[in-house]
Amino acid sequence: MVKLQSVKESNVTLKSTASGQVAFFVGATSGLALATLLEYARSSNQPKVYIVGRGEAKLAGIIEQLEKINPEGKYVAIQSEISLLRNIDVACEEVKSKEKRLDLLLMCPGYVKLSRVDNEDGIEETMSLRYYGRMRFVHNLLPLLTASPTARIVSIHGAGKEGKLIESDLELKDNFSLMNGATHTATMNTLFLAELASRYSTISCVHVFPGVVITPAFEKFDKDWAAPLRWMFRRVVLPFVGLFCLSLQESGERHLFHATSARYPPASEKKSPSAGVELPKQVKVANGEDGKEGSGCYLLNWDGETLGDPKLLDEYRKREMGKKIWEHTHEIFDRVLSKK
């Protein structure tokens, strides 16, 4: 575990390490991603931050919070329904029209759904939010990310929860379930980001399992349940689980560390100052998903330590599954957006 004190020391150093960074937060209008966004604003020196979300009033409230926390920053709200790829394209074009680089892309959209519901793109909605939409942001913003000396992509989802893919049905058109959806999106996040890190060695990619943090997403989990089950979940299960959860504040602090520390450098810069905030004492550069130190793509537990099934990931590397997922994902993009 990376000690919380080391996390705090690193975060405090951010303000004197980097100035005028440009960041894009996706799915950060509530919960742990919002907590991370607030920590980022608090710890940064004159940042420019883009925040995308659906609700105009909620976005306005977040911008007001950020301006109070750090009046020297610039904050831009983009109102959009990001479960649809074409909307993601529009949001990204707004950023690309205003910026020459992007230093941080942090993504955490998604919620839990028991049954399959396809969106207008023909993609299951939770899989779009947790995987396909995220990688569309990455795809669109690569020109800005490659122009940054400190580029980092952080996807908060299911690192370490990788498993066997149903390779004949990656979209889960015929095999969707709560478990299959979680396994596929976690595994494809990891494989796509690992492939990206191998192709773009100046970008650090981090896939995080956030641990158990009671967030507003839990309120959607039981919305289709019968009233007695919903009462039991909210009045008994959630309070009990809460005894073993991270606070939103600690989760925000730790995810800021994941997003900025030199512990998780791009492959080309593992010993360079541009790798991130200088490491606190007794904290070392992490091993990537391939088991090699500083190799560019990292699978992290909530506490900053690396995880993953080496045997499974090695098997996927030998079979070049990263390349296959990369190609599959771009095929989905082409299929959906050709209907425009």
N, C-alpha and C positions, 0 to 999 in steps of 0.2 A: 504493500500500500504506500502511495505517496502521502506523507503526513499532511494533515490539513494546514499545519503551520508553514510547511514548505510551499503549499499552494498559495497561501496568503502572502508570503514573502515575494513569490514570483509575480503575483498580480499587482502588488504595490509597485514593483519595479517597472511594470509596463509603461507607466506614464513617462518615465525618464528614458525609456528605451526607444520608443517609436512615437512619432508625431504625425498627425494628419493622415492616419490610416483610413482606408475606405472599406466598409464592411456591408454585407447584405445578409439580413436575417430573414429566414423563411419559416413560417409557422411559429413565430415568437410573440403572439398576441396574448398568450396566457401560459401558465405552468412553468416548467423548468427552463424552457427556451426564453421566456420573458425574463425570468430571474437571471439568466445568463446575459441577456441584452442589457439589463440594468447594471449588472456588474461591469460589463464592457464599457458602458458610458462612464461609470464612476471611476474606472481605472485608466481611462485613455486620455491622451493629450490631443485636443482638437480633432476628434474623429469626425468622419462623415459616414452616417449610417442610413441605409435604406431598409425599410421594414415593409413587408408585403402581408396583407391580410384582407379579410372580407368586409368587416364592419367599419364604416366611416367613423362612427362615434368612438368606437374602441381604439382605433388608430389615433384619433385626435387626442384621446386621453393618454395614450402611451407617449406620444410626442411631447405632451405637456410634462409628463413625469421626467422624461429624458432631459428636457431643457432646464428643469429645476436641479437635476443631479449634476449636470455638466453644461453650463450655459455657453461654453466655448465650442461645443460641438455643433454640427449641422445634422439635422434629422429630416428624412424625407419619407413620407408615407405613400405607399402604392396600394390602391384598393383593387383587389382582384380575387376571383374565384380560381384558385390554383390547382383544383383537381382536373382542370382541362388544359391540355398541352398548348392550345392556341393562346390561351390567356397568359400562360407562362412566357410564351414568346413575346407578347406585348409588354409584359412587365420587364423582361430582360432588355428589350430594345430601349426602354426608357432609361435604364441605367447605362447602357452602352452609348447612348447619345450624349451623356453628360460626363462620363468618366473615361480616363485613359488606362486605369488599372483597377484591380480589385484585390485587396489583401486577404480578406476573409469572407468565405461563404459558409454560413452555418444554417443547417436545415433540420427541422424537427416537426414537420406537419404529419398529421395522422390521427386516427382514432380506431377503436376496436369495433368490429362488426361481426356478428355470428353467421349471417347469411350473405350470399353474394348479391351485390347490387352494382350493376354496370352504370357508368356515367355516359355522357353523350359521346365520348370518344370510343365507346365500346370496351373500355378497360374497367375492371372491377375497381370501385372507388377507393377502397383502402389501399389497394396495391398501387394505384396511381399516386396517392399521397405519400406512401412510404417508400416507393421505389421509382416508378417511371417518371413521375413529375420531378422528383429530386434530380434525376440524371438528366432531365431536359434542362433544368437550371444550369447544371454543370456544363453540358454541351454548349449552351448558348453563351455562357460567360467565360469559356476557355480563353478567348483572345485577351480579356482583361486580366484573368488569373495568370496567364503566362507573361504578362507585362509587369507583374509585381515581383519585387525581390524577396517577398516574404509570404507568398501565396499559401493559403491553407484552406482545405475543404473539410468541414466537419458534418458528418451525418449521424444524428442521434437516433438510434433505433435498436438494433439487435445484434451487436458484435458478440461473438462467442456462441451465438444461437444458430450457427450455420448447420445445415444438414443435407440429406440426400434430396436432390431435385428430381421432380418428375420431368425429365428432359423432353419428353414428347408433348408436354403441356405446360410450358413455363408460365404462361398467363393464367393457368388454372381455370380455363374455360369449362372443363368437365370435372375438375377435381378440387374445387374450392372448398375449404373449411377454415375454421379459425386457426388451427395448427398449421395446415399447409400454407396458408397465406403468410403467417408469421415466418415460417421456415424459408419460403421462397424469397420473400422480400429481404430478410436478413442475409441470406446467402448471396443473392444477386447484388445487394449493396456492397458486400465485401469483394466479390469477384470483379465487379465493374471498377471499383475504386483502386483495387490492386492493379488491374490492367491499365488504368489511367496513370497511376504513379510510375509504371514501367515505361509508358510512352512519353510522359512529361515529367522528367526527373527534377524539375525546379518547383514542383507543386507537392506539398505535403498533404496526404489524405488520411483522415482519421474517422473511423467508424466506432461509435461508442454505444455500449449498453449502459443506460443511465441508472440502473438499480431501481428500486421501488420508491417512487416519489409520488405522494398523493397530489394529483393535479386535477384541473377541471375536466380532463379527458375521461376520468372515471365516471363523471356524471352522465356521459353518453353511453357507457358500457351497458347499463341496465334499462335503457329507455324503452325497450320493447318487451320487458319482463312484466309479468303479472304483479299487481300491487303488493301482495304479501312477500314475494321474493325480493322486490325492490326495497321494501322496508327492511327486510333482513340484511340485505347487502349494505345498505347505507347506515343502518343503526347498529349493526353487530360486526359484520365483516370488515368494513372500512376502518372503524375505530381500532379494531384488534390489529389489522395490518399496519396501521399508523404507528404502532409502538416500535416497529422494526424498520421504519422508513427514514430516508434522508429528509432533512428540512429543505425547503425550496432555496433558502439562502446558501446552504452548503453546496447543494447541487449546482446552483449558479456559479459559485466560486470555483468549483472543480471543473465545470465545463469551460469557464474562461481560461483556466490553466491548460486544458486540453487544446484550446483554440490558439494559444499564444506561446506556449513554452517551447524552448529549444530541445526539450526531451523528445519531441516528435518531429524531427527535421525532414525536409525533402531529401531524396537520395543524393542529390548533387551538392548538398550544402550541410552535411551533418556536423561539420566542424567550423562552420562559418557563422559570423554574427547575424547574418540574415536568416539563420535557422529559427530564430524566435528569441524570446526573453531568456537571458542567461540563466543557466541552471543553478538552483540553490545548492548549498553544500549537501553532499551525500545523495544527490539525485543524479542518476546517470541517463544517458541517451537510451531510449527504449529499443527493443528488438521489433522489427516489422513483422507482418503476417507470415513472412517466409522464414522467420527465425533469425534473421541477420540484423545486426545492430544498425540502426539509422537507415533502413532500406526504403523508407518513403511512404509506406502504407501501414497503418497501425490499427489493431483491434483492441479496444480498451474496455476494461470494466469501469464501473462508476468511480473507482478509487485511483484511476490512472495507471493501473497495472495491466499488462498485456494478457490476452487470453486467446482462445481458439483451439480447435482440434487439429494438431499438427498432421496427423495421418490423413484426415479428410482433406485438408487444404493442400497437402503435398500431392494427393491423388488428383485433385482438380488442376493443380499446376501442370502435372505430367500430361494431362489430357487437354491442356490449353482451354480450360473452361472459361477463363477470363475473357479470352478472345471470342469465344462462342456467345457469352452473355453480352459482350460489347456489340457484336453483330446483331444479335436478337433485338437488343434495345433500340438500335438505330433502325432496324426493320419495322418495329412498332411505331417509331416516330414517323417514318415515311408513310406507313399505311394510314395512320390517323390524319396526318396533315395533308395528305394528297386529296382528302375529301373536302378541303376548304373551298 
